[in-house]
Amino acid sequence: MKAIIAVAAALVAGAAFAQSGADVLKAKGCNNCHEADKKKVGPSFKDIAAKKKSEAELVAKLKEGKGHPKVAASDAELKAAVQHVLATK
């Protein structure tokens, strides 16, 4: 029983430290090439969201480096970043 409580507490603590999508974009350097509403080196987040690619497709593209430089981030970080980008319509 104590082990279950310890695992649950660790999961809750980990969730409290999860970064928001905007924080991930900043921390991973995405804002160096992209802006919310203006094209920089890469397309704006609004343009990316307008193409209506699936969340899974964008996460895979970032994770595998297909058509975009590979991003060193956890699956949770990539998912948070992509969700933030897709919400910028």
C-alpha positions as CSV (number, residue, x, y, z in Angstrom):
1,M,0.0,0.0,0.0
2,K,2.8,2.4,0.9
3,A,4.4,1.7,-2.5
4,I,1.2,2.6,-4.3
5,I,1.0,5.9,-2.4
6,A,4.7,6.7,-3.2
7,V,4.2,6.0,-6.9
8,A,1.0,8.2,-7.0
9,A,2.9,11.0,-5.2
10,A,5.8,10.8,-7.7
11,L,3.4,11.0,-10.6
12,V,1.6,14.0,-9.2
13,A,4.9,15.7,-8.5
14,G,6.1,15.0,-12.0
15,A,3.0,16.4,-13.5
16,A,3.5,19.6,-11.5
17,F,6.9,20.1,-13.1
18,A,5.7,19.5,-16.7
19,Q,6.5,22.4,-18.9
20,S,3.8,24.3,-20.9
21,G,4.0,24.2,-24.7
22,A,5.2,27.8,-24.8
23,D,7.9,27.0,-22.3
24,V,9.1,24.0,-24.4
25,L,9.1,26.1,-27.6
26,K,11.3,28.7,-25.8
27,A,13.6,26.1,-24.1
28,K,14.2,24.0,-27.2
29,G,15.0,27.1,-29.4
30,C,11.9,26.9,-31.6
31,N,11.4,30.6,-31.3
32,N,14.8,31.2,-33.0
33,C,13.2,30.1,-36.4
34,H,9.5,30.5,-35.8
35,E,7.1,33.1,-34.4
36,A,3.4,32.9,-33.7
37,D,2.2,35.0,-36.5
38,K,5.2,35.9,-38.7
39,K,7.5,33.9,-41.0
40,K,11.1,33.9,-39.8
41,V,13.5,31.2,-41.0
42,G,10.6,28.7,-40.8
43,P,6.9,29.2,-41.1
44,S,4.8,30.9,-38.4
45,F,3.0,28.7,-35.9
46,K,-0.3,30.0,-37.4
47,D,0.8,28.8,-40.8
48,I,1.8,25.4,-39.4
49,A,-1.6,25.1,-37.6
50,A,-3.5,26.1,-40.7
51,K,-2.1,23.1,-42.6
52,K,-4.1,21.0,-40.2
53,K,-1.6,18.2,-39.8
54,S,-2.3,15.7,-37.1
55,E,-0.6,16.1,-33.7
56,A,0.9,12.7,-34.1
57,E,2.3,13.5,-37.5
58,L,4.0,16.7,-36.3
59,V,5.4,15.0,-33.2
60,A,6.9,12.3,-35.4
61,K,8.3,14.9,-37.8
62,L,10.1,16.6,-34.9
63,K,11.2,13.4,-33.2
64,E,12.6,11.8,-36.4
65,G,13.9,14.9,-38.1
66,K,11.9,14.4,-41.3
67,G,11.5,17.8,-43.1
68,H,12.6,19.5,-39.9
69,P,15.8,19.3,-37.8
70,K,15.5,16.6,-35.2
71,V,14.5,18.0,-31.8
72,A,16.0,16.6,-28.6
73,A,13.0,16.5,-26.4
74,S,10.8,13.9,-24.5
75,D,7.6,12.7,-26.0
76,A,5.7,14.7,-23.4
77,E,7.6,17.9,-24.3
78,L,7.1,17.4,-28.0
79,K,3.4,16.8,-27.5
80,A,3.0,19.9,-25.4
81,A,4.8,22.0,-28.0
82,V,2.8,20.7,-30.9
83,Q,-0.5,21.2,-29.0
84,H,0.5,24.8,-28.3
85,V,1.4,25.4,-32.0
86,L,-1.9,23.8,-33.2
87,A,-3.9,26.0,-30.8
88,T,-2.4,29.2,-32.4
89,K,-4.9,29.2,-35.3
